[in-house]
Each structure stands twice: as C-alpha cells, then as structure tokens.
Amino acid sequence: MNNMNKLLMYILVPLILLTACSQQGAQAPLELSAFIEELKENGVDGSLSIRGPVNEDMEYVAEYAIAKYSSTRIISLFKCKDAEKTRANLEEALQNPKLSGQASNGTFIMAATFYPPDKAAAEQIKAIFLAHEFE
C-alpha cells in the first residue's frame, strides 16, 4: 500500500470512528499548543486527538475536529521527521482529492477533511496555518 493510500485510510477511518473513539480534549504537544490556541482565537473551536504516525516519515498525527458544525470538519496535522520527508508527504497529500487546503509549514503538513466540501473555510484554515511560526 503506497503512502497516499495509507494517508487516505488514516483520515477516513478516524472520521467513521470519531464520535466513539476520539480522545476529546487531548493535550496538544508543546509545538502545537500555540497553533491550537490561535485557531481558537480565530473562532475555530474543537477537540484534539493525537495518533501515531501514518508512515515512518512522521512522528505523529494530530486531528482537530471543529465543534460548531454538525458536518465533518477535521484539520489533520502531520508532524514529519525532517524537511525532505515533509516535502515528499505533501506531494502525496496534494494528489488526494478528498483533502483540501494541503500545505506545509516547517515539518508540519496540514490537510482539511470537510464534508460537505468547503473550499473557503479550508483556505482560511490554511492561511492561519501558513502564518503560524511553529517552534
């Protein structure tokens, strides 16, 4: 199974199980804390869950489920081990039509899974992500 299929499976399975198995209110890793606070300051309140890596290029995946919508709105943040691995995984994420707003910032990749799709909202989240300075 290639990395993109793993990435897609890693996003879709949690979407199905989100209501039953997520770790509501999980503590953000230190390097993500300020970004999560920035999201909240911009009216994007939600719950965070931290999961293991999708592949050997990553350290972990953080999923932030946006609370104020009854539809599916999840921001996934993939923490990669280095810049080269970030670039390679971003290229794969950009090929996935089920994701939107894919971008990288340092060793993080952000992708939105919004159903129904909301390109404007994904672009707003992407702008916040790109403007943030990760430690």
N, C-alpha and C positions, 0 to 999 in steps of 0.2 A: 504494500500500500504506500503510495507516494505521500510526501509531506502535506500536500494540499488536501488530499482525501482525509488524512488524519486531522488536519485543521478543521475541515468542514464537519467531520464526525464529532470532534471535540466540542464544537459550538452547538451543533444540533441536539446531541444527546442531553446536555445540560438544559437546553430550552425545554425539552419534554419533561425533564425531572425537576425543573426549577422550583415549583411550588412545594414539592415534597421533600427535597433533599438539600436545599441550599443552606449555607451557613449564614443566616441573616445576621448582619451587623458584625461580620468578621473584622478583626483588627487589620488595618492596612499595613503592609510592610512600610518601613520608615521612608523609603524612597518614593512611595506612592501617596503618603499621608497628605502632603500639601496639595497634590493634584485632586484628590478626592474632596478636600476642603474647598478648593477652587470651583469644582463642579457644583457643590452645594451652594456656594456664594452666588453662582450664576443660575440658581433655581433648579438645578438638576439633582434632586434628592433621590437617594436609592439605597439599596443594600448591597454589600460587598461579599463575595465569596472568593477564596483563594484555592486554587487547584494546582496539581502537579503539572509539569511541563508536557507539551504536546509531542515534542521530539527532543533529541539530545542537544539541539542548539539552544534550548531555552532553560531558564531557571524555574519559572512558574508562570501561571496564567491567573490574572485577576479578572473577575467578571462583576460588573456593576449593573445591577438590574434597576432601571429607573422606575420609581414608585408611583408617580402620578398618572400613569396610563394603564388602562386595562389590557391594552395590546402588548405584544412582546417588544421590549426595548432594552437591549443589553449592550453595554460597552465592554468589549474584551480588550485587555491589555496584556500583551505577551512580553515578558522580560527575557531578552536574549542574552547570551553569554558575551558577545562582542559585536563590533560594528559589522564585520563581514557576515556573521550569521544573521544579523538584523536585516541586512540588505537582501540576502537570499530568501529569507522567510517573507519579507514584504513583497518581493516579486511574486511569490506563490499566492499570497493573500490578495494581491491586485487582480489575479486571474479568477477569483471566486465571485461569481455573480450574486451570491446570496449575502455577501458582505457589502458594506458601504463605508465611505469615509476613511478607507485604509490609508495610514500614514505611519511614518516612523519619526521618532524624536529620541536621539541618543540611542540607547539599547532597548527602547520600548517600541512595540508596534501596537497601534490602536486600530480596531475594526468594530463597526457597529452592526448589530443584527437587529433590525427593526422590521416588524411585521404588523401591519402592512408597511411597506417601504415609505420612508420619509426623508428624502434627499436633503431638504433644507435643514432639518434637525440634525442629521448626520454631519452636515457641513459645519454647523455651529459647534458641535462637539469637537470636530476635527480642528477647528480654529482655536478652541481653548487648549486642546492637546498640543498643537504645534507651538503656541505661545508660551507654554509652561516650560520652566527650566528644571529638569529633573536633576537631583543630586547625584 
